[in-house]
Amino acid sequence: MSLKEQFDAAVAASKQLPERPDNMTLLKIYALYKQASEGDVQGSRPGFTDMVGRAKYDAWAGLQGTSSDEAMQQYIDLIESLK
């Protein structure tokens, strides 16, 4: 199974976790997914009134420079640990 296939399977599995992860873990899942699928963060940081958007942006920006393959592997490992 290729890394992309494993990643796609992990994305599907993330929607069927036995319990909802805490907010910090959800941010990590979001950031790894975005880094793996789109690369480094783009656009400007949301304003202070958009707290959720800022948190997501900051989590994604924290992974800047991480390769797509590395982000995919980290995503897979994180989802596996939550099963």
Stockholm file with secondary structure:
# STOCKHOLM 1.0

chainA/1-83         MSLKEQFDAAVAASKQLPERPDNMTLLKIYALYKQASEGDVQGSRPGFTDMVGRAKYDAWAGLQGTSSDEAMQQYIDLIESLK
#=GR chainA/1-83 SS CCHHHHHHHHHHHHTTCSSCCCHHHHHHHHHHHHHHHHCSCCSCCCCTTCHHHHHHHHHHHTTTTCCHHHHHHHHHHHHHHHC
#=GC SS_cons        CCHHHHHHHHHHHHTTCSSCCCHHHHHHHHHHHHHHHHCSCCSCCCCTTCHHHHHHHHHHHTTTTCCHHHHHHHHHHHHHHHC
//
